[in-house]
């Protein structure tokens, strides 16, 4: 067997493991490089493998640095199944089209500049059509259940406590050897952090031959902040901002961070620890992701005492341009949660 690291080595994005056995080839994750211009340029190069020769793909979770190049993989010849949890697939049904839209818009602007400079046009890494083809390849898997995924390979997904649908993936590969019939690996994906809303603590079995573990924050001391402590800090900051007479603008990541904040605010409103001021969620992707969380509420923790999850009379989702423009009428006393691109 040969295991190659095709990303997230020397940098924290572009996660992609390439495993070659005597009987098949497969990937764990196929993520986009994010960050500096130098890193982003890696997304446009050729894969270090032939996509057409990859038999299947195992996906740990929906974050774009783990999933964002899947449509490109399909575009360049991959035709096998993609195994992921239901939560990951539900999120990607919105996140990958959004990624394609952003790329198409960026390339359109670039080509306008290239035309003015006499340079050739360029193509996006992938389009919405490539995304549609990729989404058709997904096969949903349940947690803690063995699944035959390829010739001589089976996999089992374990809760990683990271985002909705996130998993650490246990892989068993037949070796053909009498003294050791299988090789056992664990691909952690992104795990934790501790005290995570919505998700139980990460879990997985033991006695692996090899573990490929993410270590992005391995050298950082984390603040011991329980959900209750975080809500106390949030209430203090919200009240301090509102007392100044203006609006409170919170730039948020569309997936998970938005939903955590909505839940925290809902709890504080219900307890009477915050006045029920207008809250606007002004991010199309965040609104869609929030609906995915509501759809998967049966899988979430910390929600038993919170009826209707993210729905409150003072929480408004601005789903149209006109509704978004109306926020400008509020000159004070409102909370605005927006994707970073809208601030």
Helices and strands as residue ranges (DSSP letters): E 2-5, E 17-20, E 25-28, H 37-41, G 42-44, G 51-53, E 56-58, H 64-67, H 70-75, E 81-85, H 86-117, H 128-135, E 138-141, E 147-150, E 153-159, E 167-174, E 182-187, E 210-212, H 227-243, E 248-252, H 257-271, E 278-282, H 284-295, G 297-299, E 315-317, H 321-326, G 327-329, E 334-339, G 340-342
